[in-house]
Amino acid sequence: MFISSAFAQAAPAAAGGDLQSTLMGMLPLVLMFVVLYFVMIRPQMKKAKEHKAMIEALAKGDEVVSAGGLLGKVSKLGEIYIALEVANGVEVQIQRSAVVQVLPKGSIK
């Protein structure tokens, strides 16, 4: 008596060709990718390009800093390795890619 009958409602028909709702569903994913590209991917590619140009432009006599913190003058250049003179008569071979920064001339005394 006090309980009324419950009637099931028919589910709305699936919108198979509703392009607008599909695009609106994909919009957050596309926006996240665009933000990720401009915040992370693009600056990283730019930095890698600058590093590659710096390594290719190394010349004998340049003063550089390696990734390990070694300071020295470039004494020999090879395809993969360079020789750094870290003190008078002391040379160390490092990979070209380990060079992090080229210092202005006269930085190392």
Phi and psi restraints in degrees (range 20) as a CNS / XPLOR table:
assign (resid 1 and name C) (resid 2 and name N)
       (resid 2 and name CA) (resid 2 and name C) 1.0 -84.5 20.0 2
assign (resid 2 and name N) (resid 2 and name CA)
       (resid 2 and name C) (resid 3 and name N) 1.0 -16.2 20.0 2
assign (resid 2 and name C) (resid 3 and name N)
       (resid 3 and name CA) (resid 3 and name C) 1.0 -94.1 20.0 2
assign (resid 3 and name N) (resid 3 and name CA)
       (resid 3 and name C) (resid 4 and name N) 1.0 123.5 20.0 2
assign (resid 3 and name C) (resid 4 and name N)
       (resid 4 and name CA) (resid 4 and name C) 1.0 -90.1 20.0 2
assign (resid 4 and name N) (resid 4 and name CA)
       (resid 4 and name C) (resid 5 and name N) 1.0 157.7 20.0 2
assign (resid 4 and name C) (resid 5 and name N)
       (resid 5 and name CA) (resid 5 and name C) 1.0 -73.4 20.0 2
assign (resid 5 and name N) (resid 5 and name CA)
       (resid 5 and name C) (resid 6 and name N) 1.0 137.8 20.0 2
assign (resid 5 and name C) (resid 6 and name N)
       (resid 6 and name CA) (resid 6 and name C) 1.0 -98.1 20.0 2
assign (resid 6 and name N) (resid 6 and name CA)
       (resid 6 and name C) (resid 7 and name N) 1.0 132.4 20.0 2
assign (resid 6 and name C) (resid 7 and name N)
       (resid 7 and name CA) (resid 7 and name C) 1.0 -111.9 20.0 2
assign (resid 7 and name N) (resid 7 and name CA)
       (resid 7 and name C) (resid 8 and name N) 1.0 129.1 20.0 2
assign (resid 7 and name C) (resid 8 and name N)
       (resid 8 and name CA) (resid 8 and name C) 1.0 -75.7 20.0 2
assign (resid 8 and name N) (resid 8 and name CA)
       (resid 8 and name C) (resid 9 and name N) 1.0 135.7 20.0 2
assign (resid 8 and name C) (resid 9 and name N)
       (resid 9 and name CA) (resid 9 and name C) 1.0 -90.2 20.0 2
assign (resid 9 and name N) (resid 9 and name CA)
       (resid 9 and name C) (resid 10 and name N) 1.0 148.4 20.0 2
assign (resid 9 and name C) (resid 10 and name N)
       (resid 10 and name CA) (resid 10 and name C) 1.0 -73.3 20.0 2
assign (resid 10 and name N) (resid 10 and name CA)
       (resid 10 and name C) (resid 11 and name N) 1.0 134.2 20.0 2
assign (resid 10 and name C) (resid 11 and name N)
       (resid 11 and name CA) (resid 11 and name C) 1.0 -68.8 20.0 2
assign (resid 11 and name N) (resid 11 and name CA)
       (resid 11 and name C) (resid 12 and name N) 1.0 141.6 20.0 2
assign (resid 11 and name C) (resid 12 and name N)
       (resid 12 and name CA) (resid 12 and name C) 1.0 -63.9 20.0 2
assign (resid 12 and name N) (resid 12 and name CA)
       (resid 12 and name C) (resid 13 and name N) 1.0 147.4 20.0 2
assign (resid 12 and name C) (resid 13 and name N)
       (resid 13 and name CA) (resid 13 and name C) 1.0 -63.8 20.0 2
assign (resid 13 and name N) (resid 13 and name CA)
       (resid 13 and name C) (resid 14 and name N) 1.0 139.2 20.0 2
assign (resid 13 and name C) (resid 14 and name N)
       (resid 14 and name CA) (resid 14 and name C) 1.0 -66.0 20.0 2
assign (resid 14 and name N) (resid 14 and name CA)
       (resid 14 and name C) (resid 15 and name N) 1.0 132.7 20.0 2
assign (resid 14 and name C) (resid 15 and name N)
       (resid 15 and name CA) (resid 15 and name C) 1.0 -86.2 20.0 2
assign (resid 15 and name N) (resid 15 and name CA)
       (resid 15 and name C) (resid 16 and name N) 1.0 92.5 20.0 2
assign (resid 15 and name C) (resid 16 and name N)
       (resid 16 and name CA) (resid 16 and name C) 1.0 -71.7 20.0 2
assign (resid 16 and name N) (resid 16 and name CA)
       (resid 16 and name C) (resid 17 and name N) 1.0 -31.8 20.0 2
assign (resid 16 and name C) (resid 17 and name N)
       (resid 17 and name CA) (resid 17 and name C) 1.0 -114.0 20.0 2
assign (resid 17 and name N) (resid 17 and name CA)
       (resid 17 and name C) (resid 18 and name N) 1.0 24.6 20.0 2
assign (resid 17 and name C) (resid 18 and name N)
       (resid 18 and name CA) (resid 18 and name C) 1.0 -83.5 20.0 2
assign (resid 18 and name N) (resid 18 and name CA)
       (resid 18 and name C) (resid 19 and name N) 1.0 92.9 20.0 2
assign (resid 18 and name C) (resid 19 and name N)
       (resid 19 and name CA) (resid 19 and name C) 1.0 -67.3 20.0 2
assign (resid 19 and name N) (resid 19 and name CA)
       (resid 19 and name C) (resid 20 and name N) 1.0 -35.9 20.0 2
assign (resid 19 and name C) (resid 20 and name N)
       (resid 20 and name CA) (resid 20 and name C) 1.0 -64.3 20.0 2
assign (resid 20 and name N) (resid 20 and name CA)
       (resid 20 and name C) (resid 21 and name N) 1.0 -43.4 20.0 2
assign (resid 20 and name C) (resid 21 and name N)
       (resid 21 and name CA) (resid 21 and name C) 1.0 -68.6 20.0 2
assign (resid 21 and name N) (resid 21 and name CA)
       (resid 21 and name C) (resid 22 and name N) 1.0 -32.4 20.0 2
assign (resid 21 and name C) (resid 22 and name N)
       (resid 22 and name CA) (resid 22 and name C) 1.0 -66.2 20.0 2
assign (resid 22 and name N) (resid 22 and name CA)
       (resid 22 and name C) (resid 23 and name N) 1.0 -44.2 20.0 2
assign (resid 22 and name C) (resid 23 and name N)
       (resid 23 and name CA) (resid 23 and name C) 1.0 -66.5 20.0 2
assign (resid 23 and name N) (resid 23 and name CA)
       (resid 23 and name C) (resid 24 and name N) 1.0 -38.4 20.0 2
assign (resid 23 and name C) (resid 24 and name N)
       (resid 24 and name CA) (resid 24 and name C) 1.0 -67.4 20.0 2
assign (resid 24 and name N) (resid 24 and name CA)
       (resid 24 and name C) (resid 25 and name N) 1.0 -30.5 20.0 2
assign (resid 24 and name C) (resid 25 and name N)
       (resid 25 and name CA) (resid 25 and name C) 1.0 -72.3 20.0 2
assign (resid 25 and name N) (resid 25 and name CA)
       (resid 25 and name C) (resid 26 and name N) 1.0 -31.1 20.0 2
assign (resid 25 and name C) (resid 26 and name N)
       (resid 26 and name CA) (resid 26 and name C) 1.0 -88.6 20.0 2
assign (resid 26 and name N) (resid 26 and name CA)
       (resid 26 and name C) (resid 27 and name N) 1.0 -12.8 20.0 2
assign (resid 26 and name C) (resid 27 and name N)
       (resid 27 and name CA) (resid 27 and name C) 1.0 -57.7 20.0 2
assign (resid 27 and name N) (resid 27 and name CA)
       (resid 27 and name C) (resid 28 and name N) 1.0 -46.1 20.0 2
assign (resid 27 and name C) (resid 28 and name N)
       (resid 28 and name CA) (resid 28 and name C) 1.0 -61.4 20.0 2
assign (resid 28 and name N) (resid 28 and name CA)
       (resid 28 and name C) (resid 29 and name N) 1.0 -37.1 20.0 2
assign (resid 28 and name C) (resid 29 and name N)
       (resid 29 and name CA) (resid 29 and name C) 1.0 -66.0 20.0 2
assign (resid 29 and name N) (resid 29 and name CA)
       (resid 29 and name C) (resid 30 and name N) 1.0 -42.7 20.0 2
assign (resid 29 and name C) (resid 30 and name N)
       (resid 30 and name CA) (resid 30 and name C) 1.0 -66.2 20.0 2
assign (resid 30 and name N) (resid 30 and name CA)
       (resid 30 and name C) (resid 31 and name N) 1.0 -42.6 20.0 2
assign (resid 30 and name C) (resid 31 and name N)
       (resid 31 and name CA) (resid 31 and name C) 1.0 -63.3 20.0 2
assign (resid 31 and name N) (resid 31 and name CA)
       (resid 31 and name C) (resid 32 and name N) 1.0 -38.9 20.0 2
assign (resid 31 and name C) (resid 32 and name N)
       (resid 32 and name CA) (resid 32 and name C) 1.0 -63.7 20.0 2
assign (resid 32 and name N) (resid 32 and name CA)
       (resid 32 and name C) (resid 33 and name N) 1.0 -40.7 20.0 2
assign (resid 32 and name C) (resid 33 and name N)
       (resid 33 and name CA) (resid 33 and name C) 1.0 -65.9 20.0 2
assign (resid 33 and name N) (resid 33 and name CA)
       (resid 33 and name C) (resid 34 and name N) 1.0 -40.3 20.0 2
assign (resid 33 and name C) (resid 34 and name N)
       (resid 34 and name CA) (resid 34 and name C) 1.0 -63.7 20.0 2
assign (resid 34 and name N) (resid 34 and name CA)
       (resid 34 and name C) (resid 35 and name N) 1.0 -44.7 20.0 2
assign (resid 34 and name C) (resid 35 and name N)
       (resid 35 and name CA) (resid 35 and name C) 1.0 -64.0 20.0 2
assign (resid 35 and name N) (resid 35 and name CA)
       (resid 35 and name C) (resid 36 and name N) 1.0 -43.2 20.0 2
assign (resid 35 and name C) (resid 36 and name N)
       (resid 36 and name CA) (resid 36 and name C) 1.0 -60.2 20.0 2
assign (resid 36 and name N) (resid 36 and name CA)
       (resid 36 and name C) (resid 37 and name N) 1.0 -40.9 20.0 2
assign (resid 36 and name C) (resid 37 and name N)
       (resid 37 and name CA) (resid 37 and name C) 1.0 -62.9 20.0 2
assign (resid 37 and name N) (resid 37 and name CA)
       (resid 37 and name C) (resid 38 and name N) 1.0 -48.9 20.0 2
assign (resid 37 and name C) (resid 38 and name N)
       (resid 38 and name CA) (resid 38 and name C) 1.0 -75.9 20.0 2
assign (resid 38 and name N) (resid 38 and name CA)
       (resid 38 and name C) (resid 39 and name N) 1.0 -24.6 20.0 2
assign (resid 38 and name C) (resid 39 and name N)
       (resid 39 and name CA) (resid 39 and name C) 1.0 -91.6 20.0 2
assign (resid 39 and name N) (resid 39 and name CA)
       (resid 39 and name C) (resid 40 and name N) 1.0 -34.7 20.0 2
assign (resid 39 and name C) (resid 40 and name N)
       (resid 40 and name CA) (resid 40 and name C) 1.0 -117.6 20.0 2
assign (resid 40 and name N) (resid 40 and name CA)
       (resid 40 and name C) (resid 41 and name N) 1.0 -52.1 20.0 2
assign (resid 40 and name C) (resid 41 and name N)
       (resid 41 and name CA) (resid 41 and name C) 1.0 -71.8 20.0 2
assign (resid 41 and name N) (resid 41 and name CA)
       (resid 41 and name C) (resid 42 and name N) 1.0 -48.6 20.0 2
assign (resid 41 and name C) (resid 42 and name N)
       (resid 42 and name CA) (resid 42 and name C) 1.0 -63.3 20.0 2
assign (resid 42 and name N) (resid 42 and name CA)
       (resid 42 and name C) (resid 43 and name N) 1.0 -47.3 20.0 2
assign (resid 42 and name C) (resid 43 and name N)
       (resid 43 and name CA) (resid 43 and name C) 1.0 -62.9 20.0 2
assign (resid 43 and name N) (resid 43 and name CA)
       (resid 43 and name C) (resid 44 and name N) 1.0 -34.7 20.0 2
assign (resid 43 and name C) (resid 44 and name N)
       (resid 44 and name CA) (resid 44 and name C) 1.0 -67.4 20.0 2
assign (resid 44 and name N) (resid 44 and name CA)
       (resid 44 and name C) (resid 45 and name N) 1.0 -40.2 20.0 2
assign (resid 44 and name C) (resid 45 and name N)
       (resid 45 and name CA) (resid 45 and name C) 1.0 -66.0 20.0 2
assign (resid 45 and name N) (resid 45 and name CA)
       (resid 45 and name C) (resid 46 and name N) 1.0 -38.8 20.0 2
assign (resid 45 and name C) (resid 46 and name N)
       (resid 46 and name CA) (resid 46 and name C) 1.0 -64.5 20.0 2
assign (resid 46 and name N) (resid 46 and name CA)
       (resid 46 and name C) (resid 47 and name N) 1.0 -43.5 20.0 2
assign (resid 46 and name C) (resid 47 and name N)
       (resid 47 and name CA) (resid 47 and name C) 1.0 -65.0 20.0 2
assign (resid 47 and name N) (resid 47 and name CA)
       (resid 47 and name C) (resid 48 and name N) 1.0 -40.6 20.0 2
assign (resid 47 and name C) (resid 48 and name N)
       (resid 48 and name CA) (resid 48 and name C) 1.0 -64.8 20.0 2
assign (resid 48 and name N) (resid 48 and name CA)
       (resid 48 and name C) (resid 49 and name N) 1.0 -38.2 20.0 2
assign (resid 48 and name C) (resid 49 and name N)
       (resid 49 and name CA) (resid 49 and name C) 1.0 -65.6 20.0 2
assign (resid 49 and name N) (resid 49 and name CA)
       (resid 49 and name C) (resid 50 and name N) 1.0 -42.5 20.0 2
assign (resid 49 and name C) (resid 50 and name N)
       (resid 50 and name CA) (resid 50 and name C) 1.0 -65.0 20.0 2
assign (resid 50 and name N) (resid 50 and name CA)
       (resid 50 and name C) (resid 51 and name N) 1.0 -40.2 20.0 2
assign (resid 50 and name C) (resid 51 and name N)
       (resid 51 and name CA) (resid 51 and name C) 1.0 -64.2 20.0 2
assign (resid 51 and name N) (resid 51 and name CA)
       (resid 51 and name C) (resid 52 and name N) 1.0 -42.0 20.0 2
assign (resid 51 and name C) (resid 52 and name N)
       (resid 52 and name CA) (resid 52 and name C) 1.0 -63.1 20.0 2
assign (resid 52 and name N) (resid 52 and name CA)
       (resid 52 and name C) (resid 53 and name N) 1.0 -42.5 20.0 2
assign (resid 52 and name C) (resid 53 and name N)
       (resid 53 and name CA) (resid 53 and name C) 1.0 -64.6 20.0 2
assign (resid 53 and name N) (resid 53 and name CA)
       (resid 53 and name C) (resid 54 and name N) 1.0 -38.7 20.0 2
assign (resid 53 and name C) (resid 54 and name N)
       (resid 54 and name CA) (resid 54 and name C) 1.0 -64.4 20.0 2
assign (resid 54 and name N) (resid 54 and name CA)
       (resid 54 and name C) (resid 55 and name N) 1.0 -42.9 20.0 2
assign (resid 54 and name C) (resid 55 and name N)
       (resid 55 and name CA) (resid 55 and name C) 1.0 -67.1 20.0 2
assign (resid 55 and name N) (resid 55 and name CA)
       (resid 55 and name C) (resid 56 and name N) 1.0 -38.7 20.0 2
assign (resid 55 and name C) (resid 56 and name N)
       (resid 56 and name CA) (resid 56 and name C) 1.0 -69.7 20.0 2
assign (resid 56 and name N) (resid 56 and name CA)
       (resid 56 and name C) (resid 57 and name N) 1.0 -25.7 20.0 2
assign (resid 56 and name C) (resid 57 and name N)
       (resid 57 and name CA) (resid 57 and name C) 1.0 -89.5 20.0 2
assign (resid 57 and name N) (resid 57 and name CA)
       (resid 57 and name C) (resid 58 and name N) 1.0 3.3 20.0 2
assign (resid 57 and name C) (resid 58 and name N)
       (resid 58 and name CA) (resid 58 and name C) 1.0 -61.2 20.0 2
assign (resid 58 and name N) (resid 58 and name CA)
       (resid 58 and name C) (resid 59 and name N) 1.0 140.3 20.0 2
assign (resid 58 and name C) (resid 59 and name N)
       (resid 59 and name CA) (resid 59 and name C) 1.0 -134.9 20.0 2
assign (resid 59 and name N) (resid 59 and name CA)
       (resid 59 and name C) (resid 60 and name N) 1.0 162.0 20.0 2
assign (resid 59 and name C) (resid 60 and name N)
       (resid 60 and name CA) (resid 60 and name C) 1.0 -64.0 20.0 2
assign (resid 60 and name N) (resid 60 and name CA)
       (resid 60 and name C) (resid 61 and name N) 1.0 132.7 20.0 2
assign (resid 60 and name C) (resid 61 and name N)
       (resid 61 and name CA) (resid 61 and name C) 1.0 98.0 20.0 2
assign (resid 61 and name N) (resid 61 and name CA)
       (resid 61 and name C) (resid 62 and name N) 1.0 -9.9 20.0 2
assign (resid 61 and name C) (resid 62 and name N)
       (resid 62 and name CA) (resid 62 and name C) 1.0 -67.5 20.0 2
assign (resid 62 and name N) (resid 62 and name CA)
       (resid 62 and name C) (resid 63 and name N) 1.0 144.4 20.0 2
assign (resid 62 and name C) (resid 63 and name N)
       (resid 63 and name CA) (resid 63 and name C) 1.0 -100.4 20.0 2
assign (resid 63 and name N) (resid 63 and name CA)
       (resid 63 and name C) (resid 64 and name N) 1.0 125.1 20.0 2
assign (resid 63 and name C) (resid 64 and name N)
       (resid 64 and name CA) (resid 64 and name C) 1.0 -131.6 20.0 2
assign (resid 64 and name N) (resid 64 and name CA)
       (resid 64 and name C) (resid 65 and name N) 1.0 164.2 20.0 2
assign (resid 64 and name C) (resid 65 and name N)
       (resid 65 and name CA) (resid 65 and name C) 1.0 -118.9 20.0 2
assign (resid 65 and name N) (resid 65 and name CA)
       (resid 65 and name C) (resid 66 and name N) 1.0 132.3 20.0 2
assign (resid 65 and name C) (resid 66 and name N)
       (resid 66 and name CA) (resid 66 and name C) 1.0 -91.6 20.0 2
assign (resid 66 and name N) (resid 66 and name CA)
       (resid 66 and name C) (resid 67 and name N) 1.0 171.6 20.0 2
assign (resid 66 and name C) (resid 67 and name N)
       (resid 67 and name CA) (resid 67 and name C) 1.0 -64.5 20.0 2
assign (resid 67 and name N) (resid 67 and name CA)
       (resid 67 and name C) (resid 68 and name N) 1.0 -26.8 20.0 2
assign (resid 67 and name C) (resid 68 and name N)
       (resid 68 and name CA) (resid 68 and name C) 1.0 -85.0 20.0 2
assign (resid 68 and name N) (resid 68 and name CA)
       (resid 68 and name C) (resid 69 and name N) 1.0 -3.5 20.0 2
assign (resid 68 and name C) (resid 69 and name N)
       (resid 69 and name CA) (resid 69 and name C) 1.0 97.5 20.0 2
assign (resid 69 and name N) (resid 69 and name CA)
       (resid 69 and name C) (resid 70 and name N) 1.0 4.4 20.0 2
assign (resid 69 and name C) (resid 70 and name N)
       (resid 70 and name CA) (resid 70 and name C) 1.0 -73.5 20.0 2
assign (resid 70 and name N) (resid 70 and name CA)
       (resid 70 and name C) (resid 71 and name N) 1.0 135.8 20.0 2
assign (resid 70 and name C) (resid 71 and name N)
       (resid 71 and name CA) (resid 71 and name C) 1.0 -109.1 20.0 2
assign (resid 71 and name N) (resid 71 and name CA)
       (resid 71 and name C) (resid 72 and name N) 1.0 135.8 20.0 2
assign (resid 71 and name C) (resid 72 and name N)
       (resid 72 and name CA) (resid 72 and name C) 1.0 -172.5 20.0 2
assign (resid 72 and name N) (resid 72 and name CA)
       (resid 72 and name C) (resid 73 and name N) 1.0 173.2 20.0 2
assign (resid 72 and name C) (resid 73 and name N)
       (resid 73 and name CA) (resid 73 and name C) 1.0 -100.2 20.0 2
assign (resid 73 and name N) (resid 73 and name CA)
       (resid 73 and name C) (resid 74 and name N) 1.0 140.3 20.0 2
assign (resid 73 and name C) (resid 74 and name N)
       (resid 74 and name CA) (resid 74 and name C) 1.0 -73.2 20.0 2
assign (resid 74 and name N) (resid 74 and name CA)
       (resid 74 and name C) (resid 75 and name N) 1.0 121.6 20.0 2
assign (resid 74 and name C) (resid 75 and name N)
       (resid 75 and name CA) (resid 75 and name C) 1.0 -107.8 20.0 2
assign (resid 75 and name N) (resid 75 and name CA)
       (resid 75 and name C) (resid 76 and name N) 1.0 -30.3 20.0 2
assign (resid 75 and name C) (resid 76 and name N)
       (resid 76 and name CA) (resid 76 and name C) 1.0 -140.2 20.0 2
assign (resid 76 and name N) (resid 76 and name CA)
       (resid 76 and name C) (resid 77 and name N) 1.0 143.4 20.0 2
assign (resid 76 and name C) (resid 77 and name N)
       (resid 77 and name CA) (resid 77 and name C) 1.0 -117.8 20.0 2
assign (resid 77 and name N) (resid 77 and name CA)
       (resid 77 and name C) (resid 78 and name N) 1.0 134.9 20.0 2
assign (resid 77 and name C) (resid 78 and name N)
       (resid 78 and name CA) (resid 78 and name C) 1.0 -128.1 20.0 2
assign (resid 78 and name N) (resid 78 and name CA)
       (resid 78 and name C) (resid 79 and name N) 1.0 -178.5 20.0 2
assign (resid 78 and name C) (resid 79 and name N)
       (resid 79 and name CA) (resid 79 and name C) 1.0 -66.8 20.0 2
assign (resid 79 and name N) (resid 79 and name CA)
       (resid 79 and name C) (resid 80 and name N) 1.0 -44.9 20.0 2
assign (resid 79 and name C) (resid 80 and name N)
       (resid 80 and name CA) (resid 80 and name C) 1.0 -109.9 20.0 2
assign (resid 80 and name N) (resid 80 and name CA)
       (resid 80 and name C) (resid 81 and name N) 1.0 -35.8 20.0 2
assign (resid 80 and name C) (resid 81 and name N)
       (resid 81 and name CA) (resid 81 and name C) 1.0 -113.4 20.0 2
assign (resid 81 and name N) (resid 81 and name CA)
       (resid 81 and name C) (resid 82 and name N) 1.0 154.3 20.0 2
assign (resid 81 and name C) (resid 82 and name N)
       (resid 82 and name CA) (resid 82 and name C) 1.0 -128.5 20.0 2
assign (resid 82 and name N) (resid 82 and name CA)
       (resid 82 and name C) (resid 83 and name N) 1.0 155.0 20.0 2
assign (resid 82 and name C) (resid 83 and name N)
       (resid 83 and name CA) (resid 83 and name C) 1.0 -104.6 20.0 2
assign (resid 83 and name N) (resid 83 and name CA)
       (resid 83 and name C) (resid 84 and name N) 1.0 126.0 20.0 2
assign (resid 83 and name C) (resid 84 and name N)
       (resid 84 and name CA) (resid 84 and name C) 1.0 -105.1 20.0 2
assign (resid 84 and name N) (resid 84 and name CA)
       (resid 84 and name C) (resid 85 and name N) 1.0 133.3 20.0 2
assign (resid 84 and name C) (resid 85 and name N)
       (resid 85 and name CA) (resid 85 and name C) 1.0 -93.8 20.0 2
assign (resid 85 and name N) (resid 85 and name CA)
       (resid 85 and name C) (resid 86 and name N) 1.0 106.5 20.0 2
assign (resid 85 and name C) (resid 86 and name N)
       (resid 86 and name CA) (resid 86 and name C) 1.0 -91.1 20.0 2
assign (resid 86 and name N) (resid 86 and name CA)
       (resid 86 and name C) (resid 87 and name N) 1.0 -20.4 20.0 2
assign (resid 86 and name C) (resid 87 and name N)
       (resid 87 and name CA) (resid 87 and name C) 1.0 -154.2 20.0 2
assign (resid 87 and name N) (resid 87 and name CA)
       (resid 87 and name C) (resid 88 and name N) 1.0 171.9 20.0 2
assign (resid 87 and name C) (resid 88 and name N)
       (resid 88 and name CA) (resid 88 and name C) 1.0 -60.2 20.0 2
assign (resid 88 and name N) (resid 88 and name CA)
       (resid 88 and name C) (resid 89 and name N) 1.0 116.9 20.0 2
assign (resid 88 and name C) (resid 89 and name N)
       (resid 89 and name CA) (resid 89 and name C) 1.0 80.5 20.0 2
assign (resid 89 and name N) (resid 89 and name CA)
       (resid 89 and name C) (resid 90 and name N) 1.0 1.9 20.0 2
assign (resid 89 and name C) (resid 90 and name N)
       (resid 90 and name CA) (resid 90 and name C) 1.0 -112.4 20.0 2
assign (resid 90 and name N) (resid 90 and name CA)
       (resid 90 and name C) (resid 91 and name N) 1.0 115.6 20.0 2
assign (resid 90 and name C) (resid 91 and name N)
       (resid 91 and name CA) (resid 91 and name C) 1.0 -117.2 20.0 2
assign (resid 91 and name N) (resid 91 and name CA)
       (resid 91 and name C) (resid 92 and name N) 1.0 142.8 20.0 2
assign (resid 91 and name C) (resid 92 and name N)
       (resid 92 and name CA) (resid 92 and name C) 1.0 -127.3 20.0 2
assign (resid 92 and name N) (resid 92 and name CA)
       (resid 92 and name C) (resid 93 and name N) 1.0 135.5 20.0 2
assign (resid 92 and name C) (resid 93 and name N)
       (resid 93 and name CA) (resid 93 and name C) 1.0 -94.6 20.0 2
assign (resid 93 and name N) (resid 93 and name CA)
       (resid 93 and name C) (resid 94 and name N) 1.0 131.8 20.0 2
assign (resid 93 and name C) (resid 94 and name N)
       (resid 94 and name CA) (resid 94 and name C) 1.0 -133.6 20.0 2
assign (resid 94 and name N) (resid 94 and name CA)
       (resid 94 and name C) (resid 95 and name N) 1.0 163.1 20.0 2
assign (resid 94 and name C) (resid 95 and name N)
       (resid 95 and name CA) (resid 95 and name C) 1.0 -73.0 20.0 2
assign (resid 95 and name N) (resid 95 and name CA)
       (resid 95 and name C) (resid 96 and name N) 1.0 148.0 20.0 2
assign (resid 95 and name C) (resid 96 and name N)
       (resid 96 and name CA) (resid 96 and name C) 1.0 -59.5 20.0 2
assign (resid 96 and name N) (resid 96 and name CA)
       (resid 96 and name C) (resid 97 and name N) 1.0 -38.5 20.0 2
assign (resid 96 and name C) (resid 97 and name N)
       (resid 97 and name CA) (resid 97 and name C) 1.0 -68.3 20.0 2
assign (resid 97 and name N) (resid 97 and name CA)
       (resid 97 and name C) (resid 98 and name N) 1.0 -13.1 20.0 2
assign (resid 97 and name C) (resid 98 and name N)
       (resid 98 and name CA) (resid 98 and name C) 1.0 -80.3 20.0 2
assign (resid 98 and name N) (resid 98 and name CA)
       (resid 98 and name C) (resid 99 and name N) 1.0 -8.7 20.0 2
assign (resid 98 and name C) (resid 99 and name N)
       (resid 99 and name CA) (resid 99 and name C) 1.0 -74.3 20.0 2
assign (resid 99 and name N) (resid 99 and name CA)
       (resid 99 and name C) (resid 100 and name N) 1.0 124.1 20.0 2
assign (resid 99 and name C) (resid 100 and name N)
       (resid 100 and name CA) (resid 100 and name C) 1.0 -99.4 20.0 2
assign (resid 100 and name N) (resid 100 and name CA)
       (resid 100 and name C) (resid 101 and name N) 1.0 -36.5 20.0 2
assign (resid 100 and name C) (resid 101 and name N)
       (resid 101 and name CA) (resid 101 and name C) 1.0 -150.4 20.0 2
assign (resid 101 and name N) (resid 101 and name CA)
       (resid 101 and name C) (resid 102 and name N) 1.0 141.9 20.0 2
assign (resid 101 and name C) (resid 102 and name N)
       (resid 102 and name CA) (resid 102 and name C) 1.0 -100.7 20.0 2
assign (resid 102 and name N) (resid 102 and name CA)
       (resid 102 and name C) (resid 103 and name N) 1.0 123.9 20.0 2
assign (resid 102 and name C) (resid 103 and name N)
       (resid 103 and name CA) (resid 103 and name C) 1.0 -88.4 20.0 2
assign (resid 103 and name N) (resid 103 and name CA)
       (resid 103 and name C) (resid 104 and name N) 1.0 157.1 20.0 2
assign (resid 103 and name C) (resid 104 and name N)
       (resid 104 and name CA) (resid 104 and name C) 1.0 -64.8 20.0 2
assign (resid 104 and name N) (resid 104 and name CA)
       (resid 104 and name C) (resid 105 and name N) 1.0 151.5 20.0 2
assign (resid 104 and name C) (resid 105 and name N)
       (resid 105 and name CA) (resid 105 and name C) 1.0 -59.6 20.0 2
assign (resid 105 and name N) (resid 105 and name CA)
       (resid 105 and name C) (resid 106 and name N) 1.0 138.3 20.0 2
assign (resid 105 and name C) (resid 106 and name N)
       (resid 106 and name CA) (resid 106 and name C) 1.0 87.4 20.0 2
assign (resid 106 and name N) (resid 106 and name CA)
       (resid 106 and name C) (resid 107 and name N) 1.0 7.0 20.0 2
assign (resid 106 and name C) (resid 107 and name N)
       (resid 107 and name CA) (resid 107 and name C) 1.0 -72.2 20.0 2
assign (resid 107 and name N) (resid 107 and name CA)
       (resid 107 and name C) (resid 108 and name N) 1.0 -35.4 20.0 2
assign (resid 107 and name C) (resid 108 and name N)
       (resid 108 and name CA) (resid 108 and name C) 1.0 -98.3 20.0 2
assign (resid 108 and name N) (resid 108 and name CA)
       (resid 108 and name C) (resid 109 and name N) 1.0 129.2 20.0 2
